[in-house]
Amino acid sequence: MNPRLTRLQPYPFERLRKLFAGHAAPPLSPINFGMGEPRHPTPRLIVDALAEGTPALANYPTTAGAPALREAIARWLAARHALPALDAATQVLPVLGSREALFSFAQTVIDASRPAPVVVVPNPFYQIYEGAALLAGADTYCVDADPARGFRHDFDAVPESVWRRTQLLYVCSPDNPTGSVVDAATWQRLFALADRHGFVIASDECYSEIYFDEGRAPLGALAAAAACGRRDYARLVVFGSLSKRSNAPGLRSGFVAGDAALLRAYLQYRTYHGSAMSGMVAHASIAAWNDESHVRANRALYAAKFRTLVPEIAAVLPCAMPEAAFYLWIDVGGDDVAFACDLHAAANVTVLPGSFLGRDAHGVNPGVGRVRVALVADAAECAAGVERLVGFVRHGR
């Protein structure tokens, strides 16, 4: 067996299942705020396009992906981020959802033969970053989210000795679980660090289309790079997905875009990895990337929920609107694991303990004392769950 497998930690939802095992919940309909799985209906245009694409099942798909899909993604990126036209043939690559790509990309770029390779990750984080680093033969270095700075990460606090060994930096913007967005000045600082030390930046932007003000879309890494003249996107790739944007998590469709040299090497890896997107899925994906009306409608649903429910939670627990994404990162003022367990036992509502998403680093786990609440269900179910949560805090805690 690969000995690196022993370094992997249990996934947060596995830990959550063990936490609840043997603890009976009350006879109420279960409400799950724990998993960030979009539950708004998948748009009809995607469902119809998927059906229309069934003739493609008769052919093996190519690893590079359908040219029409790469062109649709390139057009969307240019329009969404006000970019110069991307070369769809060299700067865009379809992937089977951002999760598999975020993992496999590290296997492409990490050189484990170099002394003590490092992957820098946000903390708390999406656990795929950690697993990707460990299985590629690198160690992780955590950069904690700082509540005093709007949960932004202080990359200036990373020692030069760490940056010198860094081969890959994962950035999540909008961030899971805090909802913070990386600003232009921070991107410029990261680009300068990447130039100085030669590492690659992987920007996870799967939540980029979930925000609450149509006039203030989150800044993306490609836009930040283009704004400071880095139009070759050197040492930078971004990851996007239809899961959250288009409520199609089961489609398993996303993209990687950016530095053409990196994507050329990554395509070679993927040819052996066996990550070719079905032509049927590609057909549905083209329909999704070519339409923005369903995306705006989706944002409106999230905005209405958050604007109604955040004040209700804030009345009993410290809670603020995130900049983007569909999570609330709530301070429970004590043991986050006990809070999640007691809430489930009292109200049959599931939230994710923040400590499950973080790691002890620099003397602290920044997830301790917080829970992540994913407002992904419809408005009625979210309202019912928040009502139970508020009642638990007020009367049953």
C-alpha positions as CSV (number, residue, x, y, z in Angstrom):
1,M,0.0,0.0,0.0
2,N,1.1,3.6,-0.6
3,P,2.4,4.6,2.8
4,R,1.3,8.2,2.2
5,L,-2.3,7.1,2.6
6,T,-1.7,6.7,6.3
7,R,-1.3,10.5,6.6
8,L,-4.8,11.3,5.4
9,Q,-7.3,12.4,8.0
10,P,-10.9,11.3,8.0
11,Y,-13.2,13.5,5.9
12,P,-15.3,15.9,7.9
13,F,-18.6,14.2,7.1
14,E,-17.2,10.8,8.2
15,R,-16.3,12.4,11.5
16,L,-19.7,13.9,11.7
17,R,-21.4,10.6,11.2
18,K,-19.3,9.1,14.0
19,L,-20.2,12.0,16.2
20,F,-23.9,11.4,15.8
21,A,-23.7,7.6,16.0
22,G,-25.7,6.3,19.0
23,H,-27.3,9.7,19.7
24,A,-31.0,9.6,18.8
25,A,-32.4,12.7,17.2
26,P,-36.0,13.9,18.0
27,P,-38.9,12.9,15.8
28,L,-38.6,15.9,13.6
29,S,-37.8,16.0,9.9
30,P,-34.0,16.2,9.5
31,I,-32.6,19.5,8.3
32,N,-29.0,19.3,7.0
33,F,-27.0,22.5,7.1
34,G,-23.8,20.5,7.2
35,M,-23.0,19.7,3.6
36,G,-22.4,22.3,1.0
37,E,-24.4,20.5,-1.7
38,P,-26.6,22.9,-3.8
39,R,-30.2,21.9,-3.5
40,H,-32.0,24.4,-5.7
41,P,-33.5,22.7,-8.8
42,T,-31.2,22.1,-11.7
43,P,-32.3,24.4,-14.6
44,R,-34.5,22.8,-17.2
45,L,-32.2,23.9,-20.0
46,I,-29.4,21.8,-18.6
47,V,-31.6,18.7,-18.1
48,D,-32.9,19.1,-21.7
49,A,-29.4,19.5,-23.1
50,L,-28.2,16.5,-21.3
51,A,-30.9,14.4,-22.9
52,E,-30.1,15.9,-26.3
53,G,-26.5,14.8,-25.9
54,T,-27.2,11.1,-25.5
55,P,-25.9,10.2,-29.1
56,A,-22.4,11.1,-27.8
57,L,-22.5,8.0,-25.6
58,A,-21.6,6.0,-28.7
59,N,-18.1,7.5,-28.7
60,Y,-15.1,7.7,-26.4
61,P,-14.6,11.3,-25.3
62,T,-11.3,13.0,-25.7
63,T,-9.2,14.1,-22.6
64,A,-8.8,17.6,-24.0
65,G,-12.6,18.0,-24.2
66,A,-14.9,19.1,-26.9
67,P,-13.7,22.2,-28.7
68,A,-17.1,23.8,-28.5
69,L,-17.1,23.4,-24.7
70,R,-13.6,24.9,-24.3
71,E,-14.8,27.8,-26.4
72,A,-17.9,28.3,-24.4
73,I,-15.9,28.3,-21.1
74,A,-13.4,30.8,-22.7
75,R,-16.2,33.1,-23.7
76,W,-17.8,32.9,-20.3
77,L,-14.5,33.7,-18.5
78,A,-13.8,36.7,-20.8
79,A,-17.3,38.1,-20.3
80,R,-17.5,37.4,-16.5
81,H,-14.0,38.8,-15.7
82,A,-13.6,41.4,-18.4
83,L,-10.6,39.6,-19.8
84,P,-8.9,39.7,-23.2
85,A,-10.0,36.7,-25.2
86,L,-8.5,33.4,-24.0
87,D,-7.1,30.8,-26.3
88,A,-9.6,28.0,-25.8
89,A,-7.2,25.4,-27.2
90,T,-4.3,26.1,-24.8
91,Q,-5.7,28.1,-21.8
92,V,-8.9,26.2,-21.0
93,L,-9.4,22.6,-20.1
94,P,-12.7,20.9,-19.1
95,V,-12.6,18.7,-16.0
96,L,-14.9,16.4,-14.1
97,G,-15.9,18.9,-11.5
98,S,-13.4,21.1,-9.6
99,R,-12.8,18.6,-6.8
100,E,-11.0,16.0,-8.9
101,A,-9.0,18.7,-10.7
102,L,-7.9,20.4,-7.5
103,F,-6.6,17.0,-6.3
104,S,-5.0,15.8,-9.5
105,F,-3.4,19.1,-10.3
106,A,-1.1,18.8,-7.3
107,Q,0.1,15.4,-8.6
108,T,1.1,17.2,-11.8
109,V,3.1,20.1,-10.4
110,I,4.7,18.7,-7.1
111,D,8.3,17.6,-7.5
112,A,8.8,15.3,-4.5
113,S,12.5,14.8,-5.3
114,R,13.2,18.4,-4.2
115,P,14.1,18.8,-0.5
116,A,11.1,19.2,1.8
117,P,8.4,20.4,-0.7
118,V,5.6,22.5,0.7
119,V,2.0,23.3,-0.3
120,V,0.6,26.4,1.3
121,V,-3.1,26.1,2.2
122,P,-5.7,28.3,3.9
123,N,-6.9,27.3,7.3
124,P,-9.7,26.3,7.7
125,F,-9.9,24.7,4.3
126,Y,-11.4,22.3,1.8
127,Q,-9.7,19.0,2.8
128,I,-8.9,18.0,-0.8
129,Y,-6.0,20.5,-0.7
130,E,-4.4,18.7,2.2
131,G,-4.9,15.2,0.7
132,A,-3.6,16.4,-2.6
133,A,-0.4,17.7,-1.0
134,L,0.3,14.7,1.1
135,L,-0.3,12.1,-1.6
136,A,2.0,14.1,-3.9
137,G,4.8,13.9,-1.3
138,A,4.6,17.4,0.1
139,D,3.9,18.8,3.5
140,T,1.3,21.5,4.1
141,Y,1.8,24.9,5.7
142,C,-1.4,26.5,7.0
143,V,-2.2,30.2,6.8
144,D,-4.9,30.9,9.4
145,A,-8.0,33.0,8.6
146,D,-8.0,36.0,10.9
147,P,-11.4,37.1,12.3
148,A,-10.0,40.6,13.0
149,R,-9.3,41.0,9.2
150,G,-12.6,39.8,7.9
151,F,-11.3,36.2,7.8
152,R,-8.6,37.1,5.3
153,H,-5.3,35.3,5.4
154,D,-2.1,37.0,6.4
155,F,0.2,35.7,3.8
156,D,2.9,38.2,4.9
157,A,3.2,36.1,8.1
158,V,4.5,33.1,6.1
159,P,8.3,32.9,6.7
160,E,10.6,33.3,3.7
161,S,12.0,29.9,4.6
162,V,8.6,28.3,3.9
163,W,8.1,30.3,0.7
164,R,11.5,29.1,-0.6
165,R,10.3,25.5,-0.3
166,T,6.7,26.2,-1.6
167,Q,5.8,24.5,-4.9
168,L,2.0,25.1,-4.8
169,L,-0.3,27.6,-3.1
170,Y,-4.0,26.9,-2.9
171,V,-6.3,29.9,-2.6
172,C,-10.1,29.6,-2.1
173,S,-11.9,32.8,-3.1
174,P,-14.8,33.1,-2.3
175,D,-13.6,31.1,0.7
176,N,-15.0,28.0,2.1
177,P,-16.1,28.2,5.0
178,T,-15.7,31.9,5.7
179,G,-17.1,33.6,2.6
180,S,-14.2,36.1,2.4
181,V,-12.9,37.2,-1.0
182,V,-9.3,37.9,-1.9
183,D,-8.7,41.5,-2.9
184,A,-6.5,43.0,-5.7
185,A,-3.7,44.0,-3.4
186,T,-3.4,40.5,-2.0
187,W,-3.4,38.9,-5.4
188,Q,-0.6,41.3,-6.5
189,R,1.4,40.3,-3.4
190,L,0.9,36.6,-4.2
191,F,1.9,37.0,-7.8
192,A,5.1,38.7,-6.6
193,L,5.8,35.8,-4.2
194,A,5.2,33.3,-7.0
195,D,7.6,35.1,-9.3
196,R,10.3,35.3,-6.6
197,H,10.1,31.7,-5.4
198,G,8.8,29.9,-8.6
199,F,5.7,28.3,-7.1
200,V,2.3,27.8,-8.8
201,I,-1.0,29.3,-7.6
202,A,-4.2,27.2,-7.8
203,S,-7.2,29.5,-7.3
204,D,-10.4,27.5,-6.3
205,E,-13.2,29.7,-7.5
206,C,-16.1,27.2,-7.4
207,Y,-18.2,29.7,-5.4
208,S,-17.5,32.7,-7.6
209,E,-21.1,33.0,-8.8
210,I,-22.8,32.9,-5.4
211,Y,-22.9,36.5,-4.2
212,F,-25.5,39.0,-3.0
213,D,-25.1,42.2,-5.0
214,E,-25.4,42.0,-8.8
215,G,-23.2,45.1,-9.0
216,R,-20.4,43.6,-7.0
217,A,-19.2,40.3,-8.4
218,P,-16.2,38.8,-6.5
219,L,-12.8,39.5,-8.1
220,G,-11.2,36.5,-9.8
221,A,-7.6,35.6,-10.0
222,L,-7.4,35.9,-13.8
223,A,-8.9,39.4,-13.7
224,A,-6.5,40.4,-11.0
225,A,-3.6,39.1,-13.1
226,A,-4.8,40.8,-16.3
227,A,-5.2,44.1,-14.4
228,C,-1.5,44.1,-13.5
229,G,-0.4,43.1,-17.0
230,R,0.1,39.4,-16.4
231,R,-2.0,38.3,-19.4
232,D,0.0,35.1,-19.9
233,Y,-1.3,34.1,-16.4
234,A,2.2,32.8,-15.6
235,R,2.2,30.3,-12.7
236,L,-1.6,30.7,-12.2
237,V,-4.5,28.4,-12.9
238,V,-8.1,28.9,-11.7
239,F,-10.7,26.2,-11.1
240,G,-14.4,26.7,-11.8
241,S,-17.5,24.5,-11.6
242,L,-21.2,24.2,-12.7
243,S,-22.1,22.6,-9.3
244,K,-22.8,25.8,-7.4
245,R,-23.2,28.2,-10.3
246,S,-25.9,26.1,-12.1
247,N,-27.1,23.8,-9.3
248,A,-25.8,20.8,-11.1
249,P,-23.5,19.0,-8.6
250,G,-24.3,15.6,-10.2
251,L,-23.2,16.7,-13.6
252,R,-19.5,16.7,-12.5
253,S,-18.5,19.5,-14.8
254,G,-15.9,22.2,-14.4
255,F,-12.8,23.8,-15.9
256,V,-9.2,24.7,-15.3
257,A,-7.9,27.8,-17.0
258,G,-4.8,30.0,-17.0
259,D,-1.1,29.4,-17.8
260,A,-0.9,27.4,-21.1
261,A,2.4,25.7,-20.1
262,L,0.9,24.4,-16.9
263,L,-2.2,23.2,-18.7
264,R,-0.2,21.4,-21.4
265,A,1.6,19.4,-18.7
266,Y,-1.7,18.9,-16.8
267,L,-3.4,17.6,-20.0
268,Q,-0.6,15.0,-20.4
269,Y,-1.2,13.8,-16.9
270,R,-4.9,13.6,-17.4
271,T,-4.5,11.6,-20.6
272,Y,-3.1,8.8,-18.4
273,H,-5.4,9.5,-15.4
274,G,-8.4,8.8,-17.5
275,S,-10.4,12.0,-16.9
276,A,-12.3,12.5,-20.1
277,M,-15.7,14.3,-20.0
278,S,-18.6,12.4,-21.6
279,G,-19.9,14.2,-24.7
280,M,-23.3,14.0,-23.2
281,V,-22.1,16.0,-20.2
282,A,-20.2,18.4,-22.4
283,H,-23.4,19.1,-24.4
284,A,-25.2,20.0,-21.2
285,S,-22.3,22.1,-20.0
286,I,-22.2,24.2,-23.1
287,A,-25.8,25.1,-22.6
288,A,-25.1,26.0,-19.0
289,W,-22.0,28.2,-19.7
290,N,-23.9,30.0,-22.5
291,D,-26.8,31.1,-20.2
292,E,-26.7,33.6,-17.4
293,S,-30.4,34.1,-16.7
294,H,-30.6,30.9,-14.5
295,V,-27.4,32.1,-12.6
296,R,-28.9,35.4,-11.8
297,A,-32.1,33.7,-10.6
298,N,-30.1,31.4,-8.5
299,R,-28.3,34.3,-6.8
300,A,-31.6,36.0,-6.1
301,L,-32.8,32.9,-4.2
302,Y,-29.6,32.9,-2.1
303,A,-29.7,36.7,-1.5
304,A,-33.3,36.5,-0.2
305,K,-32.5,33.7,2.2
306,F,-29.4,35.3,3.6
307,R,-31.0,38.7,4.0
308,T,-33.9,37.2,5.9
309,L,-32.1,34.6,8.0
310,V,-28.8,36.1,8.9
311,P,-30.5,38.8,11.2
312,E,-32.4,36.0,13.0
313,I,-29.3,34.1,13.8
314,A,-27.4,37.2,14.6
315,A,-30.0,38.0,17.3
316,V,-28.7,35.0,19.3
317,L,-25.1,34.3,18.0
318,P,-22.4,36.5,16.4
319,C,-23.1,36.1,12.7
320,A,-22.5,38.4,9.7
321,M,-23.3,38.3,6.0
322,P,-20.4,36.7,4.1
323,E,-19.0,38.5,1.1
324,A,-19.9,35.5,-1.1
325,A,-20.6,31.7,-1.2
326,F,-23.5,30.1,0.6
327,Y,-22.0,29.5,4.1
328,L,-22.4,31.2,7.4
329,W,-19.3,30.9,9.7
330,I,-20.9,31.3,13.1
331,D,-19.2,31.9,16.5
332,V,-20.9,29.6,19.0
333,G,-19.0,30.9,21.9
334,G,-17.7,27.5,23.1
335,D,-17.1,23.9,22.1
336,D,-18.2,23.6,18.4
337,V,-18.3,19.8,18.5
338,A,-20.5,19.8,21.5
339,F,-22.7,22.5,20.0
340,A,-23.2,20.4,16.8
341,C,-23.9,17.3,18.7
342,D,-26.4,18.9,21.1
343,L,-28.2,20.8,18.3
344,H,-28.7,17.5,16.4
345,A,-29.9,15.7,19.5
346,A,-32.3,18.5,20.4
347,A,-33.6,19.7,17.1
348,N,-32.5,17.2,14.4
349,V,-30.5,20.0,12.6
350,T,-27.0,19.2,11.3
351,V,-24.3,21.8,11.2
352,L,-20.6,21.2,10.7
353,P,-18.1,21.8,13.5
354,G,-15.6,24.3,12.4
355,S,-12.7,22.4,14.1
356,F,-13.4,19.6,11.6
357,L,-12.4,22.0,8.8
358,G,-9.3,23.4,10.4
359,R,-5.9,22.2,11.6
360,D,-3.9,23.1,14.7
361,A,-1.4,25.6,13.4
362,H,0.6,28.3,15.0
363,G,-0.9,27.4,18.4
364,V,-4.5,27.5,17.3
365,N,-7.2,25.7,15.2
366,P,-9.1,28.7,13.7
367,G,-12.2,26.6,13.3
368,V,-12.6,25.9,17.1
369,G,-15.6,27.6,18.5
370,R,-17.4,28.0,15.2
371,V,-19.8,26.0,13.0
372,R,-20.4,26.1,9.3
373,V,-24.0,26.5,8.2
374,A,-24.8,25.8,4.6
375,L,-28.0,27.6,3.5
376,V,-28.5,25.4,0.4
377,A,-32.0,24.1,0.8
378,D,-35.1,25.9,-0.3
379,A,-36.3,29.0,1.6
380,A,-38.9,27.1,3.7
381,E,-36.5,24.4,4.9
382,C,-33.8,26.9,5.6
383,A,-36.3,29.1,7.6
384,A,-37.4,26.0,9.6
385,G,-33.9,25.0,10.4
386,V,-32.9,28.5,11.5
387,E,-36.0,28.7,13.7
388,R,-35.0,25.4,15.4
389,L,-31.4,26.6,15.7
390,V,-32.4,29.9,17.3
391,G,-34.8,28.2,19.6
392,F,-32.1,25.8,20.7
393,V,-29.7,28.6,21.5
394,R,-32.4,30.6,23.4
395,H,-34.1,27.7,25.3
396,G,-32.5,24.4,24.9
397,R,-28.7,24.8,24.9
